[in-house]
Amino acid sequence: MDAGTAAAGASVAAGVMGYKGNMAAAKNAKAVAEYNAVVAENEAILLARQKRDNEEALRQQSDRLEGTQRTMVAGSGVQMKGSPMQVLADTYFSTNMDATMIQYASSIEQQQKASEAALTRTQGAARAASLKTAAYGSLLTGAQQAATLQA
């Protein structure tokens, strides 16, 4: 085997190795993106649970406050009409407004995490496509170099 043939063979081998390396990197990029997307989706679930717990704590605190208000009014001998009733209504509506805000914040956080997961998958797919293109380029470069050496 002469030196030109050996060099052409080495060029082809280098092209094949480049191809295999880039294809493996493309597969890895997609797997990493999928992992990160699943992490973001799991974070969304945890955030939803946290907000649900926050809302439950708010409602329990409100129930305790309402109970205290009723006890104080009853202890004072005042009937549950007029101002005392307005205080309870304010407590009720304020609690529901706060609970609605917690629910709204939760939906925003969950949407952000869903968007983050989708973006991560898209970026991973784009990176994988870029690496696959580079893999095919490695094959073509190796073949071109081999052909040049054989000529």
C-alpha positions in Angstrom: 0.0 0.0 0.0 1.4 3.3 -1.0 1.4 6.5 1.1 -1.4 8.1 -0.9 -3.7 5.2 -0.3 -2.9 5.1 3.4 -3.6 8.9 3.6 -6.9 8.5 1.8 -7.9 5.7 4.1 -7.0 7.8 7.1 -9.1 10.7 5.7 -12.1 8.4 5.4 -11.5 7.0 8.9 -11.3 10.5 10.3 -14.5 11.4 8.5 -16.3 8.3 9.9 -15.0 9.1 13.4 -16.2 12.7 13.1 -19.6 11.4 11.9 -19.9 9.0 14.8 -18.8 11.6 17.3 -21.2 14.2 16.1 -24.1 11.8 15.9 -23.4 10.7 19.5 -23.2 14.4 20.6 -26.6 15.0 18.8 -28.2 12.1 20.7 -26.7 13.4 23.9 -27.9 17.0 23.3 -31.4 15.7 22.8 -31.3 13.6 25.9 -30.0 16.4 28.0 -32.7 18.7 26.7 -35.4 16.1 27.5 -34.0 15.7 31.0 -34.0 19.5 31.6 -37.6 19.7 30.2 -38.8 17.0 32.6 -37.1 18.8 35.5 -39.0 22.0 34.6 -42.3 20.0 34.4 -41.6 18.5 37.8 -40.9 22.0 39.2 -44.2 23.1 37.9 -45.9 20.3 39.8 -44.0 21.2 43.0 -44.9 24.9 42.5 -48.6 24.0 42.1 -48.5 21.9 45.3 -46.8 24.7 47.2 -49.4 27.2 46.1 -52.2 24.8 47.0 -50.6 24.5 50.5 -50.3 28.3 50.7 -54.0 28.6 49.9 -55.0 26.0 52.4 -52.9 27.8 55.1 -54.5 31.1 54.2 -58.0 29.6 54.5 -57.2 28.0 57.9 -55.8 31.3 59.2 -58.9 33.1 58.0 -61.1 30.5 59.7 -59.2 31.1 63.0 -59.5 34.9 62.5 -63.3 34.6 61.9 -63.7 32.4 64.9 -61.8 34.9 67.0 -64.0 37.7 65.6 -67.2 35.8 66.4 -66.0 35.1 70.0 -65.1 38.7 70.6 -68.4 39.9 69.3 -70.3 37.3 71.3 -68.3 38.1 74.4 -69.2 41.8 74.1 -72.9 41.1 73.9 -73.4 42.7 70.5 -75.6 41.0 68.0 -74.2 39.8 64.7 -75.7 42.6 62.7 -74.3 45.8 61.1 -70.6 46.5 61.8 -69.7 43.1 63.3 -71.3 41.3 60.3 -69.4 43.7 58.0 -66.2 42.7 59.7 -66.9 39.0 59.0 -67.9 39.8 55.4 -64.6 41.7 54.9 -62.7 38.8 56.3 -64.4 36.4 54.0 -64.0 38.5 50.9 -60.4 39.4 51.7 -59.6 35.8 52.1 -61.2 34.8 48.8 -59.3 37.6 47.1 -56.0 36.5 48.5 -56.8 32.9 47.6 -57.6 34.0 44.0 -54.3 35.8 43.8 -52.5 32.7 45.0 -54.3 30.6 42.3 -53.4 33.2 39.7 -49.7 33.3 40.7 -49.7 29.5 40.6 -51.1 29.4 37.1 -48.5 31.9 35.9 -45.7 29.9 37.5 -47.0 26.7 35.9 -47.3 28.3 32.5 -43.7 29.6 32.8 -42.4 26.1 33.6 -44.4 24.6 30.7 -42.9 27.2 28.4 -39.4 26.6 29.8 -39.9 22.8 29.1 -41.0 23.4 25.6 -38.2 25.9 24.9 -35.6 23.4 26.3 -36.9 20.6 24.0 -36.9 23.0 21.0 -33.3 24.1 21.8 -32.2 20.4 22.2 -33.8 19.5 18.9 -32.1 22.4 17.2 -28.7 21.5 18.8 -29.2 17.9 17.7 -30.0 18.9 14.2 -26.9 21.1 14.0 -24.7 18.3 15.3 -26.2 15.8 12.7 -25.5 18.3 10.0 -21.9 18.5 11.3 -21.8 14.7 11.3 -22.7 14.6 7.6 -20.2 17.3 6.9 -17.5 15.2 8.5 -18.3 12.3 6.2 -18.2 14.6 3.2 -15.0 16.2 4.2 -13.4 12.8 4.8 -14.6 11.6 1.4 -13.4 14.8 -0.3 -10.0 14.6 1.3 -9.7 10.9 0.3 -10.7 11.7 -3.3 -8.1 14.5 -3.4 -5.4 12.3 -2.2 -6.3 9.5 -4.7 -6.2 11.9 -7.6 
